[in-house]
């Protein structure tokens, strides 16, 4: 009987380890990161084919670049959990990963293996795609380490740095597809790239700050000095609200100057106002996590809406 149960137990353990690995590298964040890349790749190809311009982009090189970007994010996520393992034991006693389903030693091995693959991919990208990647990848990697080791424990600086690192990702397409972009000279494509950069930045700062509010207990025990610890939860909610109201105010003149994006901005503004209303009533950690997911939803809706609006012809 024991021999029959052993394969089942091994199978269960493997599945648990695999599930923990994907949670460790934040698989959902990886999907979000690849969306702007894939969206811009398809949009540029769409307008190139429509205009009859021969500027084919290599699908293989694009895949390598996407994988390298995702691995950079994964390395940062693994290091984040390694550095926050004591905090997570307080904030997430039942769901923390390091020291629970994945040992600290194995987490470090995963981090260094991912780093090795990043180096290999980065050498290829720098030599065969664009040399600027050598500087970009090293800068992003170092800033990710500084974020996990130092900046995330400081008031607001960590939130802004995280948003900047995420927002910078779509700008890489300028280097990968610069010849196509220059030949197309399409204002809609240029604007879409900037929207892919600015909109996530403006969403991620308040989202990270709201998560800091939910993690106050564990952060305080580890000696962090995040904004909610310094000014309190209620004042931090006010800061989050100000950030989101800034997005709404910024969108109003854009609705009149960029008519094809009016519907997108109107939907985003309505969703942000609903989020602000829910934030006022949020108290528990699980509630903060749920409304944090709602902000991700708003960001996804915005990016999809901007992309669709870009390819729809302007009404005559």
Phi and psi in degrees as GROMACS dihedral restraints (atoms count N, CA, C in turn):
[ dihedral_restraints ]
;  ai    aj    ak    al  type     phi  dphi    fc
    3     4     5     6     1   -62.3    20    10
    4     5     6     7     1   -38.7    20    10
    6     7     8     9     1   -65.5    20    10
    7     8     9    10     1   -33.2    20    10
    9    10    11    12     1   -70.0    20    10
   10    11    12    13     1   -37.8    20    10
   12    13    14    15     1   -76.6    20    10
   13    14    15    16     1   -24.8    20    10
   15    16    17    18     1   -60.4    20    10
   16    17    18    19     1   -47.0    20    10
   18    19    20    21     1   -59.2    20    10
   19    20    21    22     1   -37.5    20    10
   21    22    23    24     1   -65.0    20    10
   22    23    24    25     1   -40.9    20    10
   24    25    26    27     1   -65.3    20    10
   25    26    27    28     1   -42.6    20    10
   27    28    29    30     1   -62.6    20    10
   28    29    30    31     1   -41.5    20    10
   30    31    32    33     1   -62.3    20    10
   31    32    33    34     1   -42.0    20    10
   33    34    35    36     1   -64.7    20    10
   34    35    36    37     1   -41.0    20    10
   36    37    38    39     1   -65.2    20    10
   37    38    39    40     1   -42.1    20    10
   39    40    41    42     1   -61.9    20    10
   40    41    42    43     1   -44.8    20    10
   42    43    44    45     1   -62.9    20    10
   43    44    45    46     1   -39.7    20    10
   45    46    47    48     1   -64.4    20    10
   46    47    48    49     1   -42.3    20    10
   48    49    50    51     1   -64.9    20    10
   49    50    51    52     1   -41.1    20    10
   51    52    53    54     1   -65.5    20    10
   52    53    54    55     1   -43.4    20    10
   54    55    56    57     1   -61.6    20    10
   55    56    57    58     1   -42.0    20    10
   57    58    59    60     1   -66.0    20    10
   58    59    60    61     1   -36.1    20    10
   60    61    62    63     1   -63.4    20    10
   61    62    63    64     1   -45.9    20    10
   63    64    65    66     1   -66.3    20    10
   64    65    66    67     1   -34.1    20    10
   66    67    68    69     1   -67.9    20    10
   67    68    69    70     1   -36.5    20    10
   69    70    71    72     1   -64.3    20    10
   70    71    72    73     1   -40.1    20    10
   72    73    74    75     1   -90.9    20    10
   73    74    75    76     1     4.8    20    10
   75    76    77    78     1    56.9    20    10
   76    77    78    79     1    68.5    20    10
   78    79    80    81     1   -57.2    20    10
   79    80    81    82     1   -33.8    20    10
   81    82    83    84     1   -67.7    20    10
   82    83    84    85     1   -39.7    20    10
   84    85    86    87     1   -62.7    20    10
   85    86    87    88     1   -35.1    20    10
   87    88    89    90     1   -64.0    20    10
   88    89    90    91     1   -41.9    20    10
   90    91    92    93     1   -64.1    20    10
   91    92    93    94     1   -41.1    20    10
   93    94    95    96     1   -63.2    20    10
   94    95    96    97     1   -38.1    20    10
   96    97    98    99     1   -68.2    20    10
   97    98    99   100     1   -35.6    20    10
   99   100   101   102     1   -78.4    20    10
  100   101   102   103     1   -20.4    20    10
  102   103   104   105     1   -60.5    20    10
  103   104   105   106     1   -51.6    20    10
  105   106   107   108     1   -59.2    20    10
  106   107   108   109     1   -38.1    20    10
  108   109   110   111     1   -62.0    20    10
  109   110   111   112     1   -52.0    20    10
  111   112   113   114     1   -64.8    20    10
  112   113   114   115     1   -40.6    20    10
  114   115   116   117     1   -59.7    20    10
  115   116   117   118     1   -48.6    20    10
  117   118   119   120     1   -67.0    20    10
  118   119   120   121     1   -38.7    20    10
  120   121   122   123     1   -58.9    20    10
  121   122   123   124     1   -46.8    20    10
  123   124   125   126     1   -68.8    20    10
  124   125   126   127     1   -39.8    20    10
  126   127   128   129     1   -64.2    20    10
  127   128   129   130     1   -45.1    20    10
  129   130   131   132     1   -62.8    20    10
  130   131   132   133     1   -44.1    20    10
  132   133   134   135     1   -63.5    20    10
  133   134   135   136     1   -37.6    20    10
  135   136   137   138     1   -62.1    20    10
  136   137   138   139     1   -49.4    20    10
  138   139   140   141     1   -70.8    20    10
  139   140   141   142     1   -30.5    20    10
  141   142   143   144     1   -66.1    20    10
  142   143   144   145     1   -46.1    20    10
  144   145   146   147     1   -65.2    20    10
  145   146   147   148     1   -38.8    20    10
  147   148   149   150     1   -65.4    20    10
  148   149   150   151     1   -36.1    20    10
  150   151   152   153     1   -87.5    20    10
  151   152   153   154     1    -8.7    20    10
  153   154   155   156     1    73.9    20    10
  154   155   156   157     1    22.7    20    10
  156   157   158   159     1   -90.5    20    10
  157   158   159   160     1   131.6    20    10
  159   160   161   162     1   -88.9    20    10
  160   161   162   163     1    91.6    20    10
  162   163   164   165     1  -141.8    20    10
  163   164   165   166     1    55.8    20    10
  165   166   167   168     1   -60.4    20    10
  166   167   168   169     1   134.6    20    10
  168   169   170   171     1   -99.8    20    10
  169   170   171   172     1   134.9    20    10
  171   172   173   174     1   -67.6    20    10
  172   173   174   175     1   119.6    20    10
  174   175   176   177     1   -65.3    20    10
  175   176   177   178     1   -35.6    20    10
  177   178   179   180     1   -65.8    20    10
  178   179   180   181     1   -48.1    20    10
  180   181   182   183     1   -63.6    20    10
  181   182   183   184     1   -38.0    20    10
  183   184   185   186     1   -62.0    20    10
  184   185   186   187     1   -41.6    20    10
  186   187   188   189     1   -63.6    20    10
  187   188   189   190     1   -43.5    20    10
  189   190   191   192     1   -61.0    20    10
  190   191   192   193     1   -43.5    20    10
  192   193   194   195     1   -63.5    20    10
  193   194   195   196     1   -43.7    20    10
  195   196   197   198     1   -59.8    20    10
  196   197   198   199     1   -46.0    20    10
  198   199   200   201     1   -62.1    20    10
  199   200   201   202     1   -40.4    20    10
  201   202   203   204     1   -65.9    20    10
  202   203   204   205     1   -42.0    20    10
  204   205   206   207     1   -61.8    20    10
  205   206   207   208     1   -44.1    20    10
  207   208   209   210     1   -65.6    20    10
  208   209   210   211     1   -35.9    20    10
  210   211   212   213     1   -68.9    20    10
  211   212   213   214     1   -35.2    20    10
  213   214   215   216     1   -61.3    20    10
  214   215   216   217     1   -41.6    20    10
  216   217   218   219     1   -66.1    20    10
  217   218   219   220     1   -43.8    20    10
  219   220   221   222     1   -61.1    20    10
  220   221   222   223     1   -42.4    20    10
  222   223   224   225     1   -60.8    20    10
  223   224   225   226     1   -42.6    20    10
  225   226   227   228     1   -63.3    20    10
  226   227   228   229     1   -38.9    20    10
  228   229   230   231     1   -67.1    20    10
  229   230   231   232     1   -41.7    20    10
  231   232   233   234     1   -64.4    20    10
  232   233   234   235     1   -46.2    20    10
  234   235   236   237     1   -62.5    20    10
  235   236   237   238     1   -37.5    20    10
  237   238   239   240     1   -59.2    20    10
  238   239   240   241     1   -44.7    20    10
  240   241   242   243     1   -70.1    20    10
  241   242   243   244     1   -31.9    20    10
  243   244   245   246     1   -65.4    20    10
  244   245   246   247     1   -46.4    20    10
  246   247   248   249     1   -69.5    20    10
  247   248   249   250     1   -30.7    20    10
  249   250   251   252     1   -99.6    20    10
  250   251   252   253     1    15.4    20    10
  252   253   254   255     1   -60.2    20    10
  253   254   255   256     1   -36.0    20    10
  255   256   257   258     1   -74.4    20    10
  256   257   258   259     1   -37.5    20    10
  258   259   260   261     1   -63.8    20    10
  259   260   261   262     1   -42.9    20    10
  261   262   263   264     1   -65.9    20    10
  262   263   264   265     1   -28.7    20    10
  264   265   266   267     1   -64.2    20    10
  265   266   267   268     1   -27.0    20    10
  267   268   269   270     1   -89.0    20    10
  268   269   270   271     1   -48.8    20    10
  270   271   272   273     1   -74.4    20    10
  271   272   273   274     1   -35.1    20    10
  273   274   275   276     1  -129.8    20    10
  274   275   276   277     1    66.1    20    10
  276   277   278   279     1   -59.4    20    10
  277   278   279   280     1   -29.1    20    10
  279   280   281   282     1  -100.7    20    10
  280   281   282   283     1   -18.7    20    10
  282   283   284   285     1  -118.5    20    10
  283   284   285   286     1     1.9    20    10
  285   286   287   288     1   -65.8    20    10
  286   287   288   289     1   151.9    20    10
  288   289   290   291     1  -101.5    20    10
  289   290   291   292     1   -54.9    20    10
  291   292   293   294     1   -64.8    20    10
  292   293   294   295     1   125.1    20    10
  294   295   296   297     1    85.8    20    10
  295   296   297   298     1    -1.7    20    10
  297   298   299   300     1  -116.2    20    10
  298   299   300   301     1   -79.8    20    10
  300   301   302   303     1   -92.0    20    10
  301   302   303   304     1   -22.0    20    10
  303   304   305   306     1  -128.0    20    10
  304   305   306   307     1   127.9    20    10
  306   307   308   309     1   -71.4    20    10
  307   308   309   310     1   159.8    20    10
  309   310   311   312     1   -60.8    20    10
  310   311   312   313     1   -39.9    20    10
  312   313   314   315     1   -61.8    20    10
  313   314   315   316     1   -46.0    20    10
  315   316   317   318     1   -66.7    20    10
  316   317   318   319     1   -35.4    20    10
  318   319   320   321     1   -63.5    20    10
  319   320   321   322     1   -41.2    20    10
  321   322   323   324     1   -65.6    20    10
  322   323   324   325     1   -38.9    20    10
  324   325   326   327     1   -62.7    20    10
  325   326   327   328     1   -45.0    20    10
  327   328   329   330     1   -58.3    20    10
  328   329   330   331     1   -43.6    20    10
  330   331   332   333     1   -60.6    20    10
  331   332   333   334     1   -46.2    20    10
  333   334   335   336     1   -73.0    20    10
  334   335   336   337     1   -32.5    20    10
  336   337   338   339     1   -65.3    20    10
  337   338   339   340     1   -45.9    20    10
  339   340   341   342     1   -60.3    20    10
  340   341   342   343     1   -42.0    20    10
  342   343   344   345     1   -60.0    20    10
  343   344   345   346     1   -41.6    20    10
  345   346   347   348     1   -62.2    20    10
  346   347   348   349     1   -42.1    20    10
  348   349   350   351     1   -66.6    20    10
  349   350   351   352     1   -38.6    20    10
  351   352   353   354     1   -59.2    20    10
  352   353   354   355     1   -44.3    20    10
  354   355   356   357     1   -61.2    20    10
  355   356   357   358     1   -44.8    20    10
  357   358   359   360     1   -62.5    20    10
  358   359   360   361     1   -48.0    20    10
  360   361   362   363     1   -63.6    20    10
  361   362   363   364     1   -39.1    20    10
  363   364   365   366     1   -66.2    20    10
  364   365   366   367     1   -36.3    20    10
  366   367   368   369     1   -62.5    20    10
  367   368   369   370     1   -44.4    20    10
  369   370   371   372     1   -62.7    20    10
  370   371   372   373     1   -48.2    20    10
  372   373   374   375     1   -61.3    20    10
  373   374   375   376     1   -43.7    20    10
  375   376   377   378     1   -66.0    20    10
  376   377   378   379     1   -35.1    20    10
  378   379   380   381     1   -84.5    20    10
  379   380   381   382     1   -34.6    20    10
  381   382   383   384     1  -114.9    20    10
  382   383   384   385     1    -8.6    20    10
  384   385   386   387     1  -118.9    20    10
  385   386   387   388     1   -72.1    20    10
  387   388   389   390     1  -150.8    20    10
  388   389   390   391     1   130.3    20    10
  390   391   392   393     1   -64.6    20    10
  391   392   393   394     1   -24.2    20    10
  393   394   395   396     1   -59.8    20    10
  394   395   396   397     1   -22.7    20    10
  396   397   398   399     1   -61.9    20    10
  397   398   399   400     1   -29.8    20    10
  399   400   401   402     1   -58.3    20    10
  400   401   402   403     1   -43.9    20    10
  402   403   404   405     1   -73.3    20    10
  403   404   405   406     1   -42.1    20    10
  405   406   407   408     1   -62.3    20    10
  406   407   408   409     1   -49.8    20    10
  408   409   410   411     1   -64.5    20    10
  409   410   411   412     1   -41.9    20    10
  411   412   413   414     1   -65.2    20    10
  412   413   414   415     1   -42.8    20    10
  414   415   416   417     1   -63.2    20    10
  415   416   417   418     1   -46.7    20    10
  417   418   419   420     1   -62.8    20    10
  418   419   420   421     1   -42.4    20    10
  420   421   422   423     1   -62.8    20    10
  421   422   423   424     1   -46.4    20    10
  423   424   425   426     1   -66.5    20    10
  424   425   426   427     1   -43.3    20    10
  426   427   428   429     1   -64.7    20    10
  427   428   429   430     1   -34.1    20    10
  429   430   431   432     1   -64.8    20    10
  430   431   432   433     1   -40.4    20    10
  432   433   434   435     1   -66.1    20    10
  433   434   435   436     1   -44.5    20    10
  435   436   437   438     1   -61.9    20    10
  436   437   438   439     1   -37.1    20    10
  438   439   440   441     1   -61.6    20    10
  439   440   441   442     1   -49.5    20    10
  441   442   443   444     1   -67.8    20    10
  442   443   444   445     1   -34.9    20    10
  444   445   446   447     1   -85.4    20    10
  445   446   447   448     1   -36.7    20    10
  447   448   449   450     1  -128.8    20    10
  448   449   450   451     1   -59.1    20    10
  450   451   452   453     1   -63.7    20    10
  451   452   453   454     1   -33.9    20    10
  453   454   455   456     1   -68.0    20    10
  454   455   456   457     1   -14.9    20    10
  456   457   458   459     1   -92.2    20    10
  457   458   459   460     1     1.5    20    10
  459   460   461   462     1  -106.7    20    10
  460   461   462   463     1   158.9    20    10
  462   463   464   465     1   -70.1    20    10
  463   464   465   466     1   116.8    20    10
  465   466   467   468     1    70.7    20    10
  466   467   468   469     1   -30.6    20    10
  468   469   470   471     1   -59.7    20    10
  469   470   471   472     1   -42.1    20    10
  471   472   473   474     1   -64.1    20    10
  472   473   474   475     1   -40.7    20    10
  474   475   476   477     1   -62.3    20    10
  475   476   477   478     1   -42.8    20    10
  477   478   479   480     1   -68.4    20    10
  478   479   480   481     1   -42.1    20    10
  480   481   482   483     1   -64.1    20    10
  481   482   483   484     1   -42.8    20    10
  483   484   485   486     1   -59.6    20    10
  484   485   486   487     1   -43.9    20    10
  486   487   488   489     1   -64.6    20    10
  487   488   489   490     1   -40.0    20    10
  489   490   491   492     1   -64.6    20    10
  490   491   492   493     1   -43.3    20    10
  492   493   494   495     1   -62.8    20    10
  493   494   495   496     1   -41.0    20    10
  495   496   497   498     1   -70.2    20    10
  496   497   498   499     1   -43.7    20    10
  498   499   500   501     1   -67.4    20    10
  499   500   501   502     1   -26.1    20    10
  501   502   503   504     1   -71.0    20    10
  502   503   504   505     1   -23.9    20    10
  504   505   506   507     1   -53.5    20    10
  505   506   507   508     1   -51.1    20    10
  507   508   509   510     1   -61.9    20    10
  508   509   510   511     1   -24.8    20    10
  510   511   512   513     1   -64.9    20    10
  511   512   513   514     1   -20.2    20    10
  513   514   515   516     1   -61.0    20    10
  514   515   516   517     1   -27.3    20    10
  516   517   518   519     1   -63.1    20    10
  517   518   519   520     1   -26.1    20    10
  519   520   521   522     1   -59.5    20    10
  520   521   522   523     1   -36.6    20    10
  522   523   524   525     1   -82.1    20    10
  523   524   525   526     1   -40.5    20    10
  525   526   527   528     1   -67.8    20    10
  526   527   528   529     1   -40.9    20    10
  528   529   530   531     1  -117.8    20    10
  529   530   531   532     1    29.5    20    10
  531   532   533   534     1   -62.1    20    10
  532   533   534   535     1   -35.3    20    10
  534   535   536   537     1   -65.9    20    10
  535   536   537   538     1   -43.9    20    10
  537   538   539   540     1   -63.9    20    10
  538   539   540   541     1   -44.6    20    10
  540   541   542   543     1   -62.4    20    10
  541   542   543   544     1   -41.1    20    10
  543   544   545   546     1   -66.8    20    10
  544   545   546   547     1   -39.5    20    10
  546   547   548   549     1   -70.2    20    10
  547   548   549   550     1   -38.3    20    10
  549   550   551   552     1   -70.8    20    10
  550   551   552   553     1   -39.8    20    10
  552   553   554   555     1    47.6    20    10
  553   554   555   556     1    50.4    20    10
  555   556   557   558     1  -104.5    20    10
  556   557   558   559     1   118.1    20    10
  558   559   560   561     1   -64.5    20    10
  559   560   561   562     1   -31.6    20    10
  561   562   563   564     1   -65.3    20    10
  562   563   564   565     1   -40.2    20    10
  564   565   566   567     1   -65.8    20    10
  565   566   567   568     1   -46.1    20    10
  567   568   569   570     1   -58.1    20    10
  568   569   570   571     1   -44.6    20    10
  570   571   572   573     1   -65.3    20    10
  571   572   573   574     1   -40.0    20    10
  573   574   575   576     1   -62.1    20    10
  574   575   576   577     1   -40.5    20    10
  576   577   578   579     1   -61.6    20    10
  577   578   579   580     1   -45.2    20    10
  579   580   581   582     1   -65.2    20    10
  580   581   582   583     1   -36.8    20    10
  582   583   584   585     1   -65.6    20    10
  583   584   585   586     1   -37.7    20    10
  585   586   587   588     1   -64.1    20    10
  586   587   588   589     1   -24.8    20    10
  588   589   590   591     1   -88.7    20    10
  589   590   591   592     1   -52.4    20    10
  591   592   593   594     1   -72.6    20    10
  592   593   594   595     1   -44.1    20    10
  594   595   596   597     1   -62.6    20    10
  595   596   597   598     1   -50.0    20    10
  597   598   599   600     1   -59.8    20    10
  598   599   600   601     1   -37.6    20    10
  600   601   602   603     1   -59.0    20    10
  601   602   603   604     1   -47.0    20    10
  603   604   605   606     1   -69.0    20    10
  604   605   606   607     1   -23.4    20    10
  606   607   608   609     1   -85.2    20    10
  607   608   609   610     1   -41.0    20    10
  609   610   611   612     1   -69.2    20    10
  610   611   612   613     1   -36.6    20    10
  612   613   614   615     1   -57.5    20    10
  613   614   615   616     1   -55.0    20    10
  615   616   617   618     1   -65.5    20    10
  616   617   618   619     1   -31.9    20    10
  618   619   620   621     1   -64.6    20    10
  619   620   621   622     1   -47.5    20    10
  621   622   623   624     1   -62.9    20    10
  622   623   624   625     1   -36.6    20    10
  624   625   626   627     1   -66.8    20    10
  625   626   627   628     1   -39.2    20    10
  627   628   629   630     1   -66.6    20    10
  628   629   630   631     1   -33.2    20    10
  630   631   632   633     1   -68.5    20    10
  631   632   633   634     1   -34.7    20    10
  633   634   635   636     1   -61.6    20    10
  634   635   636   637     1   -34.9    20    10
  636   637   638   639     1   -63.5    20    10
  637   638   639   640     1   -43.2    20    10
  639   640   641   642     1   -69.7    20    10
  640   641   642   643     1   -25.4    20    10
  642   643   644   645     1   -99.3    20    10
  643   644   645   646     1    15.3    20    10
  645   646   647   648     1   -56.2    20    10
  646   647   648   649     1   -41.9    20    10
  648   649   650   651     1   -61.4    20    10
  649   650   651   652     1   -51.5    20    10
  651   652   653   654     1   -68.1    20    10
  652   653   654   655     1   -39.4    20    10
  654   655   656   657     1   -63.1    20    10
  655   656   657   658     1   -40.9    20    10
  657   658   659   660     1   -64.7    20    10
  658   659   660   661     1   -39.7    20    10
  660   661   662   663     1   -66.3    20    10
  661   662   663   664     1   -27.4    20    10
  663   664   665   666     1   -93.3    20    10
  664   665   666   667     1     3.6    20    10
  666   667   668   669     1    84.5    20    10
  667   668   669   670     1    15.4    20    10
  669   670   671   672     1   -72.3    20    10
  670   671   672   673     1   156.0    20    10
  672   673   674   675     1  -125.6    20    10
  673   674   675   676     1    56.9    20    10
  675   676   677   678     1   -72.2    20    10
  676   677   678   679     1   165.8    20    10
  678   679   680   681     1   -59.2    20    10
  679   680   681   682     1   -44.4    20    10
  681   682   683   684     1   -61.0    20    10
  682   683   684   685     1   -32.8    20    10
  684   685   686   687     1   -68.3    20    10
  685   686   687   688     1   -34.8    20    10
  687   688   689   690     1   -79.2    20    10
  688   689   690   691     1   -45.9    20    10
  690   691   692   693     1  -108.1    20    10
  691   692   693   694     1    -8.5    20    10
  693   694   695   696     1    95.4    20    10
  694   695   696   697     1   164.3    20    10
  696   697   698   699     1   -67.2    20    10
  697   698   699   700     1   -44.9    20    10
  699   700   701   702     1   -64.9    20    10
  700   701   702   703     1   -43.9    20    10
  702   703   704   705     1   -67.9    20    10
  703   704   705   706     1   -33.3    20    10
  705   706   707   708     1   -67.0    20    10
  706   707   708   709     1   -37.1    20    10
  708   709   710   711     1   -59.9    20    10
  709   710   711   712     1   -38.0    20    10
  711   712   713   714     1   -64.8    20    10
  712   713   714   715     1   -39.7    20    10
  714   715   716   717     1   -63.6    20    10
  715   716   717   718     1   -43.6    20    10
  717   718   719   720     1   -58.5    20    10
  718   719   720   721     1   -45.0    20    10
  720   721   722   723     1   -60.9    20    10
  721   722   723   724     1   -41.4    20    10
  723   724   725   726     1   -62.2    20    10
  724   725   726   727     1   -43.2    20    10
  726   727   728   729     1   -58.5    20    10
  727   728   729   730     1   -45.8    20    10
  729   730   731   732     1   -71.9    20    10
  730   731   732   733     1   -36.3    20    10
  732   733   734   735     1   -65.5    20    10
  733   734   735   736     1   -32.2    20    10
  735   736   737   738     1   -62.4    20    10
  736   737   738   739     1   -39.8    20    10
  738   739   740   741     1   -61.2    20    10
  739   740   741   742     1   -45.4    20    10
  741   742   743   744     1   -62.9    20    10
  742   743   744   745     1   -45.6    20    10
  744   745   746   747     1   -62.8    20    10
  745   746   747   748     1   -40.8    20    10
  747   748   749   750     1   -64.8    20    10
  748   749   750   751     1   -32.1    20    10
  750   751   752   753     1   -75.2    20    10
  751   752   753   754     1   -24.1    20    10
  753   754   755   756     1   -60.4    20    10
  754   755   756   757     1   -52.1    20    10
  756   757   758   759     1   -66.4    20    10
  757   758   759   760     1   -28.7    20    10
  759   760   761   762     1   -67.9    20    10
  760   761   762   763     1   -29.8    20    10
  762   763   764   765     1   -60.7    20    10
  763   764   765   766     1   -32.3    20    10
  765   766   767   768     1   -90.1    20    10
  766   767   768   769     1   -28.1    20    10
  768   769   770   771     1   -90.4    20    10
  769   770   771   772     1   -28.3    20    10
  771   772   773   774     1  -118.0    20    10
  772   773   774   775     1    79.2    20    10
  774   775   776   777     1   -58.7    20    10
  775   776   777   778     1   -34.5    20    10
  777   778   779   780     1   -71.3    20    10
  778   779   780   781     1   -10.8    20    10
  780   781   782   783     1  -107.4    20    10
  781   782   783   784     1     4.4    20    10
  783   784   785   786     1   -56.8    20    10
  784   785   786   787     1   -47.6    20    10
  786   787   788   789     1   -61.8    20    10
  787   788   789   790     1   -41.7    20    10
  789   790   791   792     1   -59.7    20    10
  790   791   792   793     1   -49.0    20    10
  792   793   794   795     1   -64.2    20    10
  793   794   795   796     1   -37.6    20    10
  795   796   797   798     1   -64.1    20    10
  796   797   798   799     1   -42.7    20    10
  798   799   800   801     1   -65.6    20    10
  799   800   801   802     1   -44.7    20    10
  801   802   803   804     1   -60.3    20    10
  802   803   804   805     1   -45.7    20    10
  804   805   806   807     1   -61.2    20    10
  805   806   807   808     1   -42.1    20    10
  807   808   809   810     1   -63.2    20    10
  808   809   810   811     1   -42.2    20    10
  810   811   812   813     1   -67.0    20    10
  811   812   813   814     1   -38.1    20    10
  813   814   815   816     1   -66.4    20    10
  814   815   816   817     1   -39.3    20    10
  816   817   818   819     1   -64.2    20    10
  817   818   819   820     1   -38.0    20    10
  819   820   821   822     1   -65.3    20    10
  820   821   822   823     1   -41.1    20    10
  822   823   824   825     1   -61.5    20    10
  823   824   825   826     1   -44.5    20    10
  825   826   827   828     1   -59.0    20    10
  826   827   828   829     1   -41.0    20    10
  828   829   830   831     1   -62.6    20    10
  829   830   831   832     1   -44.5    20    10
  831   832   833   834     1   -68.3    20    10
  832   833   834   835     1   -35.2    20    10
  834   835   836   837     1   -61.3    20    10
  835   836   837   838     1   -37.2    20    10
  837   838   839   840     1   -59.2    20    10
  838   839   840   841     1   -30.5    20    10
  840   841   842   843     1   -97.3    20    10
  841   842   843   844     1    -2.0    20    10
  843   844   845   846     1   -80.9    20    10
  844   845   846   847     1   133.7    20    10
  846   847   848   849     1  -132.9    20    10
  847   848   849   850     1   -46.2    20    10
  849   850   851   852     1   -85.9    20    10
  850   851   852   853     1   161.9    20    10
  852   853   854   855     1   -62.8    20    10
  853   854   855   856     1   -42.4    20    10
  855   856   857   858     1   -63.7    20    10
  856   857   858   859     1   -33.3    20    10
  858   859   860   861     1   -67.6    20    10
  859   860   861   862     1   -39.5    20    10
  861   862   863   864     1   -64.1    20    10
  862   863   864   865     1   -38.9    20    10
  864   865   866   867     1   -63.6    20    10
  865   866   867   868     1   -43.1    20    10
  867   868   869   870     1   -64.1    20    10
  868   869   870   871     1   -46.1    20    10
  870   871   872   873     1   -74.0    20    10
  871   872   873   874     1   -23.9    20    10
  873   874   875   876     1   -63.7    20    10
  874   875   876   877     1   -38.0    20    10
  876   877   878   879     1   -65.7    20    10
  877   878   879   880     1   -33.4    20    10
  879   880   881   882     1   -64.8    20    10
  880   881   882   883     1   -35.7    20    10
  882   883   884   885     1   -65.7    20    10
  883   884   885   886     1   -38.6    20    10
  885   886   887   888     1   -59.0    20    10
  886   887   888   889     1   -43.2    20    10
  888   889   890   891     1   -59.4    20    10
  889   890   891   892     1   -43.2    20    10
  891   892   893   894     1   -61.9    20    10
  892   893   894   895     1   -41.2    20    10
  894   895   896   897     1   -64.6    20    10
  895   896   897   898     1   -42.9    20    10
  897   898   899   900     1   -64.1    20    10
  898   899   900   901     1   -45.4    20    10
  900   901   902   903     1   -59.0    20    10
  901   902   903   904     1   -43.0    20    10
  903   904   905   906     1   -62.5    20    10
  904   905   906   907     1   -46.8    20    10
  906   907   908   909     1   -65.5    20    10
  907   908   909   910     1   -42.3    20    10
  909   910   911   912     1   -64.4    20    10
  910   911   912   913     1   -43.7    20    10
  912   913   914   915     1   -61.6    20    10
  913   914   915   916     1   -44.7    20    10
  915   916   917   918     1   -60.6    20    10
  916   917   918   919     1   -40.0    20    10
  918   919   920   921     1   -67.0    20    10
  919   920   921   922     1   -46.9    20    10
  921   922   923   924     1   -62.9    20    10
  922   923   924   925     1   -44.6    20    10
  924   925   926   927     1   -61.5    20    10
  925   926   927   928     1   -30.5    20    10
  927   928   929   930     1   -67.6    20    10
  928   929   930   931     1   -35.1    20    10
  930   931   932   933     1   -91.8    20    10
  931   932   933   934     1   -14.4    20    10
  933   934   935   936     1   -78.1    20    10
  934   935   936   937     1   127.9    20    10
  936   937   938   939     1   -61.2    20    10
  937   938   939   940     1   144.7    20    10
  939   940   941   942     1   -65.2    20    10
  940   941   942   943     1   137.5    20    10
  942   943   944   945     1   -64.8    20    10
  943   944   945   946     1   139.3    20    10
